[in-house]
C-alpha cells in the first residue's frame, strides 16, 4: 500500500531503538547452531513443496530467510546502491548477516532494447564487470555471484513499467501477453541455474483484482494459473510464488496481503508441488490499519495473520512466504508489531525449516516509509532492525563455487575488528563491531575480544554470542555469519550499561 512512498529517496535514517526481546533473540541465534547443524547443507538444486514445507532436491526442508533489494523496477533499471558500492561487496554483506535469499523486483521495462541502466559507480574498480551491460546482463551477474555465495534468488515481477505499481497484472501499455512472454523469457534465461528457485508473478494485486470471482479480466487467481503454467512449460522445476489480493468477500487488507480465498479457490497448476503463497504485511509507518488501534494490540495480531494468510500454513495447505514486511521502527506500535510478527514466523532454533518463509523489506535505506537494513551511507548496518530478525534467520545454501571474493585454501587466515559506539544515553549504550577478513583465504569462524576500562556489562547481543568475565568480553560469530570471504566483512551489535565508556581496543582471531 502507498507503494510510491516506499521507493522515495529518504534522507532520514531509522531512529535507533532497543529491540524488544533482544536477549531472547540472541539465545535463539545461539541455539540455532546446534539445531541447524545437520541441515547446514540443505538447499541444493531446485526446490519443490510438500504440504506447508519447501524441500530441496534431496528432500531436505529449507527456510527462505532473505532480503529485498530493489531498483530494477525503477527508472534506474538496476538495483540501487551501486552508485556507492560494488555489487559483490553488498551480496557478501547480505550473506555475512545471515540472509540466505534475495528477492529482486523488476519491471517489464528491463526487457526493452532501449532501456539503459544508470547510476552505477565504476570508479576505483567498483562494478567493473558491469560496464557496458544492459539490465538483464547485470541481473545475470547478480544471480551468478549470489549463487557462488550460497544465496538463492527469487525474481519479482514488481511492475509493468518503471512508472508505478499497477492494481492488475496488466495495463493498456503492457498487456497480459507481454507479462507472460517476459516471465517465460526469464524462466528460459535461467534454465539450469538453480540459484533462481522461483518467480513472484506480480507484486501486490489490489482492487479491483479479485480472488475466485471468475472474471478473466480481474480474477488474479486465474491469471496466476495462466502465468504459472506458462513459466512451468519452460522450466517445470521452478517454484511459483503467488501473492494475495486486497479484498475478499468484503474483507480488505494490505495490497497483496489477503489470501483468504485460497481455502476455497486454491491455485491449481499443471505441475504439482510448485505453489508458494505470498503475503505482504506492514506497520504504521506505511499506513494505519484498524488492528493497530485495537485495545488488545499486539495480542490480536496472531489472529489477524491467521485469518489473512497464516491458516494456509497451519492447515498444511501450502508453504507461506511473507515476501515483504518492514517498518522505520520509529513508533512503539511498530516495534511491538515487528516483535510480534517475528515470533509468529516461528524461531528457527525451535522449529527449523518447518516455519513461515520471509524476505524483509528492504536492504535499501532509500525506502521512504520503511528504511532498510543498511543506513543512508549504504554501508552501515542498522543493527537494531537487523537484530529483530535474528531468531528467524536460517542457514545459507551450498554455493556454486568461486564466489564471495575469497580464494581457496593455502592462504593466511586473519581478521581485524572495529568497535563503534552507535548510541550512548548515559545510563546505557549500543555498539556495533565490524569484523573484516584481512587474510588471503576465506575464514570459517571468528572471535573478537576486548577489555573495558570501566564497569560496563553487556545486556544483549545480536548476530554473535558472548561470554563476559569482569571487564573482559569474548564474542564469537553466530551460525550464519562465521564464514567471511577474503576482503569481506561481518558485523554484530550489542547493548550495554552504563554508558560513557568509550570504545576499547579490540582484537580478532580467525580460523
C-alpha positions in Angstrom: 0.0 0.0 0.0 1.2 3.5 -0.8 3.8 1.9 -2.9 5.3 5.1 -4.4 6.3 6.2 -0.9 8.4 3.1 -0.4 10.5 4.0 -3.4 11.2 7.6 -2.4 14.7 8.6 -1.6 14.8 9.1 2.1 17.2 11.3 3.9 16.3 10.2 7.4 17.8 7.1 9.0 15.6 5.0 11.2 15.8 6.0 14.8 18.0 3.8 16.9 15.7 1.8 19.3 16.3 -1.1 21.6 14.8 -4.2 20.1 12.1 -5.9 22.1 13.3 -9.2 23.5 16.8 -8.9 22.2 18.2 -11.2 24.8 15.7 -13.9 23.7 16.7 -13.3 20.1 20.4 -13.8 21.0 19.5 -17.1 22.7 17.6 -18.3 19.7 20.5 -17.4 17.4 23.0 -19.2 19.5 20.7 -22.3 19.8 20.3 -22.3 16.1 23.9 -23.5 15.7 23.1 -26.9 17.1 19.5 -27.1 15.8 20.6 -26.4 12.2 23.9 -28.2 12.0 22.5 -31.3 10.3 20.7 -29.2 7.7 23.6 -26.8 7.1 24.0 -28.1 3.5 20.3 -28.2 2.8 19.1 -26.2 -0.2 21.0 -27.8 -3.1 19.3 -27.9 -6.5 15.8 -26.9 -7.4 13.1 -26.9 -4.8 9.5 -28.2 -4.5 6.8 -28.1 -1.9 5.3 -30.8 0.3 2.4 -29.6 2.4 3.5 -26.5 4.2 7.2 -27.0 3.7 9.7 -26.2 0.9 12.1 -29.1 0.2 15.3 -29.1 -1.7 16.3 -31.6 -4.5 17.2 -34.2 -1.9 14.0 -33.8 0.0 15.5 -31.8 2.9 13.4 -28.9 4.2 14.7 -25.4 3.7 13.7 -22.0 5.1 13.8 -18.8 3.0 15.1 -16.1 5.3 16.0 -13.2 3.0 16.0 -9.6 2.0 14.5 -7.4 -0.8 17.0 -5.5 -2.9 15.0 -3.1 -5.2 15.9 -0.9 -8.1 15.4 -2.8 -11.3 11.7 -1.8 -11.2 12.6 1.9 -11.0 14.0 4.4 -13.6 17.5 3.3 -12.7 16.8 -0.2 -14.2 19.3 -1.8 -11.8 19.5 -2.5 -8.1 20.1 0.6 -6.1 23.2 1.4 -4.2 25.6 0.6 -7.0 26.2 4.4 -7.0 28.0 3.8 -3.7 29.4 0.3 -3.6 30.4 -2.7 -5.6 27.6 -5.2 -6.0 29.7 -8.1 -4.8 30.5 -6.4 -1.5 26.8 -6.0 -0.9 26.0 -9.6 -1.6 28.8 -10.7 0.6 27.5 -8.5 3.4 24.0 -9.9 3.0 25.4 -13.4 3.4 27.5 -12.3 6.4 24.4 -11.0 8.1 22.6 -14.3 7.7 20.3 -13.6 4.8 20.1 -16.6 2.5 17.8 -15.4 -0.3 17.5 -12.2 -2.3 14.1 -11.1 -3.7 14.9 -8.9 -6.7 12.0 -6.7 -8.0 11.9 -5.7 -11.7 9.6 -4.1 -14.2 9.0 -5.2 -17.8 10.9 -2.2 -19.0 14.2 -4.1 -18.5 13.3 -6.3 -21.5 13.2 -3.3 -23.8 16.2 -2.8 -26.1 16.1 1.0 -25.4 16.5 0.6 -21.6 19.9 1.6 -20.2 20.8 1.1 -16.6 22.1 4.2 -14.8 23.6 5.5 -11.6 26.4 2.9 -11.3 29.8 4.0 -9.9 32.7 2.4 -11.8 35.4 4.4 -10.1 38.3 2.7 -8.2 37.4 -0.6 -9.8 33.8 -0.8 -8.4 31.4 -2.8 -10.5 34.0 -3.1 -13.2 32.4 -6.2 -14.8 29.1 -4.4 -15.2 30.3 -1.7 -17.6 28.6 -1.7 -20.9 25.9 -4.3 -19.8 22.2 -3.9 -20.1 19.8 -4.6 -17.3 19.3 -8.3 -18.0 23.0 -8.8 -18.3 23.6 -7.1 -15.0 20.9 -9.3 -13.5 22.9 -12.3 -14.8 25.9 -11.1 -12.9 24.0 -10.7 -9.7 22.4 -14.1 -10.0 25.7 -15.7 -10.7 27.5 -14.1 -7.8 24.7 -14.7 -5.3 24.8 -18.4 -6.3 28.5 -18.5 -5.7 28.0 -17.0 -2.3 25.4 -19.6 -1.4 22.3 -17.4 -1.7 19.2 -18.2 -3.7 17.2 -15.6 -5.8 13.5 -15.1 -6.2 12.7 -12.8 -9.1 9.7 -10.5 -8.5 7.7 -9.0 -11.4 7.0 -5.9 -9.5 5.5 -3.5 -12.1 4.6 -3.4 -15.7 6.8 -0.4 -16.2 9.0 1.9 -14.1 6.2 4.5 -13.7 4.5 2.9 -10.8 2.6 0.0 -9.3 -0.5 -1.4 -11.0 -3.6 -2.9 -9.4 -3.8 -5.6 -12.1 -1.1 -7.7 -13.7 -1.6 -5.8 -17.0 -2.1 -2.3 -18.3 -3.1 -0.8 -21.6 0.6 -0.4 -22.4 1.7 -3.8 -21.1 -0.9 -6.4 -21.9 -1.1 -9.9 -20.3 0.6 -11.4 -23.3 3.7 -9.2 -22.7 3.7 -10.1 -19.0 3.6 -13.9 -19.8 6.1 -13.6 -22.6 8.6 -11.9 -20.3 8.0 -14.4 -17.5 8.8 -17.2 -19.9 11.9 -15.3 -21.1 13.3 -15.2 -17.5 12.4 -18.9 -17.0 14.3 -19.6 -20.2 17.2 -17.3 -19.4 18.0 -19.1 -16.0 17.0 -22.6 -17.1 19.5 -24.9 -15.4 20.7 -22.2 -13.0 19.1 -23.3 -9.7 20.2 -20.2 -7.9 16.9 -18.8 -9.3 14.4 -21.0 -7.4 11.3 -19.3 -8.5 9.3 -16.2 -9.7 6.9 -14.0 -7.8 4.4 -13.5 -10.6 3.1 -10.0 -9.8 3.6 -7.6 -6.9 0.6 -6.6 -4.7 -2.5 -7.1 -6.8 -5.2 -4.9 -5.3 -8.7 -3.6 -6.0 -10.3 -4.3 -8.5 -8.3 -7.5 -8.5 -10.4 -10.3 -7.1 -9.8 -13.9 -6.0 -12.1 -16.6 -7.3 -14.7 -14.2 -8.8 -14.4 -15.9 -12.2 -13.9 -12.7 -14.3 -10.9 -13.3 -16.6 -10.1 -9.6 -16.6 -9.8 -9.3 -12.8 -9.6 -12.7 -11.2 -6.0 -12.8 -10.0 -6.1 -16.5 -9.1 -7.0 -17.4 -12.7 -4.3 -15.1 -14.1 -1.7 -16.7 -11.7 -2.7 -20.1 -13.0 -2.2 -19.0 -16.6 1.1 -17.3 -15.9 2.4 -20.1 -13.6 1.7 -22.8 -16.2 3.4 -20.7 -18.8 6.5 -20.5 -16.6 6.4 -24.2 -15.8 6.2 -25.1 -19.5 9.7 -23.6 -19.9 11.1 -24.9 -16.5 8.9 -27.2 -14.6 11.3 -27.2 -11.6 10.6 -23.5 -10.6 8.5 -22.5 -7.7 5.6 -20.2 -8.5 5.1 -17.5 -5.8 1.5 -16.2 -5.8 0.6 -13.1 -3.8 -2.8 -12.4 -2.4 -5.2 -9.5 -3.3 -6.6 -6.6 -1.3 -10.2 -7.7 -0.7 -12.1 -10.9 -0.5 -15.8 -11.3 0.4 -15.8 -7.7 1.6 -12.8 -8.0 3.9 -10.0 -5.7 3.0 -6.3 -5.7 4.0 -2.9 -4.9 2.7 -2.3 -4.9 -1.0 -1.2 -8.4 -1.9 -1.8 -9.5 1.7 -5.2 -11.1 1.6 -5.1 -14.8 0.9 -8.5 -15.6 2.5 -9.7 -17.1 -0.8 -7.1 -19.8 -1.1 -9.1 -22.2 1.1 -12.0 -22.2 -1.3 -10.1 -21.4 -4.6 -6.6 -22.8 -4.5 -4.2 -22.1 -7.3 -4.0 -25.2 -9.4 -1.0 -25.7 -11.7 -0.2 -28.4 -14.3 2.9 -29.4 -12.3 2.2 -30.4 -8.7 4.0 -29.1 -5.6 5.1 -25.8 -7.1 2.8 -23.2 -5.5 4.0 -21.0 -2.6 1.6 -18.4 -1.4 3.0 -14.9 -0.6 1.6 -12.3 1.8 2.8 -8.8 2.5 2.4 -7.1 5.9 3.4 -3.7 7.1 3.3 -1.4 10.1 2.0 2.1 10.8 5.0 3.8 9.1 3.4 2.6 5.8 -0.3 3.0 6.7 -2.8 2.7 9.5 -5.0 -0.4 9.8 -7.8 -1.0 12.2 -6.0 -3.7 14.1 -3.2 -1.3 15.3 -5.8 0.6 17.4 -7.4 -2.5 18.9 -7.2 -2.3 22.7 -5.7 -5.8 22.7 -2.9 -4.9 20.3 -0.4 -6.6 19.8 -2.1 -9.8 21.3 -4.7 -9.5 18.5 -2.1 -9.8 15.7 -1.7 -13.6 15.5 -5.5 -13.9 14.9 -5.3 -11.3 12.2 -2.4 -13.1 10.4 -4.2 -16.4 10.8 -7.3 -15.0 9.1 -5.5 -13.4 6.1 -2.8 -16.0 5.4 -1.4 -17.9 8.3 -4.2 -20.6 8.1 -2.7 -21.8 4.8 0.4 -22.9 6.7 -1.3 -24.0 9.8 -3.8 -26.2 7.8 -0.8 -27.7 5.8 -2.3 -26.5 2.6 1.0 -25.0 1.2 4.1 -23.0 2.2 3.6 -19.3 3.0 6.2 -16.7 2.3 5.9 -13.2 3.7 7.6 -11.6 0.7 7.6 -8.1 2.2 7.4 -6.7 5.7 9.1 -3.7 7.1 9.0 -0.5 9.2 11.0 2.5 10.2 10.7 1.3 13.8 10.1 5.0 14.8 6.9 4.2 16.9 6.3 2.0 19.8 3.4 0.4 17.9 5.7 -0.6 15.1 8.3 -2.0 17.4 5.6 -4.2 19.0 4.3 -5.2 15.6 7.7 -6.4 14.4 8.4 -8.3 17.6 5.0 -10.0 17.3 5.4 -10.8 13.7 8.9 -12.3 14.1 7.5 -14.5 16.9 4.6 -15.6 14.7 7.0 -16.5 11.9 8.5 -19.2 14.2 12.0 -19.1 15.6 14.4 -21.3 13.6 16.0 -22.7 16.8 12.7 -24.2 17.8 11.0 -25.1 14.5 13.8 -25.3 12.0 12.6 -25.1 8.4 9.0 -26.0 9.5 8.3 -22.3 9.5 7.0 -19.4 7.5 9.4 -18.1 4.9 10.3 -14.4 4.6 12.2 -11.7 2.8 12.4 -8.4 4.7 11.7 -5.0 3.1 14.4 -3.9 2.5 18.1 -3.9 2.0 17.9 -0.4 0.6 17.9 2.6 3.0 16.0 4.7 0.4 12.6 3.2 1.1 10.8 6.2 2.3 8.2 4.6 4.6 10.3 1.7 5.9 14.0 2.5 5.7 16.3 -0.5 5.3 18.8 -2.8 6.9 21.5 -0.5 5.6 21.7 3.0 6.8 21.9 6.0 4.5 25.6 5.6 3.8 24.8 2.2 2.1 27.4 0.6 4.3 26.5 0.7 8.0 24.0 -1.9 9.3 21.0 -0.9 11.3 21.9 -3.4 14.0 18.6 -2.8 15.9 16.4 -3.6 12.9 18.6 -6.5 11.9 18.6 -7.7 15.5 14.8 -8.2 15.5 15.3 -10.7 12.7 18.0 -12.8 14.4 15.7 -15.5 15.7 14.2 -16.3 12.3 17.3 -16.2 10.2 18.4 -19.6 8.7 21.4 -21.3 7.3 22.7 -20.4 3.8 22.8 -22.9 0.9 25.6 -24.7 -0.9 27.4 -22.2 -3.1 28.2 -22.8 -6.8 31.9 -22.2 -6.2 34.2 -19.3 -6.9 32.2 -16.7 -5.1 32.5 -14.5 -2.0 35.5 -12.7 -3.3 37.7 -15.2 -1.4 40.2 -17.7 -2.6 40.6 -21.3 -1.6 43.0 -23.0 0.8 46.6 -22.3 1.2 46.3 -18.6 2.2 46.6 -16.8 5.5 43.6 -16.6 7.9 43.5 -13.3 9.7 40.9 -10.7 10.7 40.5 -7.2 12.2 37.7 -5.7 14.2 36.4 -2.2 14.5 34.3 -1.2 17.5 31.9 1.8 17.2 29.6 3.2 19.8 26.4 4.0 17.9 24.3 5.4 20.7 25.0 6.5 24.3 22.4 7.9 26.7 24.4 7.8 29.9 22.5 5.0 31.6 23.3 2.7 28.7 24.7 2.4 25.2 24.6 0.5 21.9 27.7 -0.5 20.0 28.5 -2.4 16.8 31.6 -4.3 15.8 32.6 -4.9 12.2 34.8 -7.9 11.5 36.9 -7.8 8.3 38.7 -10.7 6.8 42.2 -9.3 6.2 43.7 -12.5 5.1 44.1 -14.1 1.7 41.7 -17.0 2.2 38.1 -17.4 3.4 37.6 -17.9 7.1 35.0 -20.2 8.7 34.8 -18.6 12.1 36.0 -15.6 14.1 36.3 -14.4 17.7 36.6 -10.9 18.9 37.9 -9.9 22.4 38.2 -6.7 24.4 38.6 -5.4 27.9 36.7 -2.4 29.1 38.4 0.1 31.4 35.1 0.7 33.3 32.3 -1.4 34.7 30.4 -1.9 31.5 28.2 -5.0 31.3 26.6 -6.4 28.1 22.8 -6.6 28.4 22.1 -8.2 25.0 23.9 -9.1 21.8 22.7 -9.9 18.3 24.5 -11.7 15.4 27.1 -13.2 17.8 27.2 -15.0 21.2 29.4 -13.8 24.1 30.9 -14.5 27.5 31.9 -11.8 29.9 34.3 -12.2 32.9 34.8 -9.0 34.8 35.7 -6.3 32.2 36.8 -8.9 29.6 34.4 -9.9 26.8 34.7 -12.6 24.1 32.3 -12.5 21.2 32.0 -15.5 18.8 30.2 -15.5 15.4 26.7 -16.8 15.1 26.0 -19.8 12.9 25.0 -17.6 9.9 28.0 -15.2 9.8 31.1 -17.1 10.7 32.1 -17.7 7.1 33.7 -14.5 5.7 35.4 -14.3 2.3 38.8 -12.7 1.9 38.2 -8.9 1.9 34.6 -9.5 3.2 33.1 -8.5 6.5 30.5 -9.5 9.1 29.1 -7.4 11.9 27.4 -7.8 15.2 25.9 -5.4 17.8 25.0 -5.3 21.4 23.6 -3.2 24.2 25.3 -2.5 27.5 25.2 -0.5 30.7 26.3 2.1 31.9 27.2 4.5 29.1 30.1 6.8 28.8 32.7 4.1 28.5 34.1 4.9 25.0 35.5 2.3 22.6 38.1 -0.1 23.9 40.8 -1.7 21.8 39.7 -5.0 20.2 41.4 -8.0 18.8 40.2 -10.5 16.3 41.2 -14.2 15.8 40.2 -16.1 12.6 40.0 -19.8 11.8 
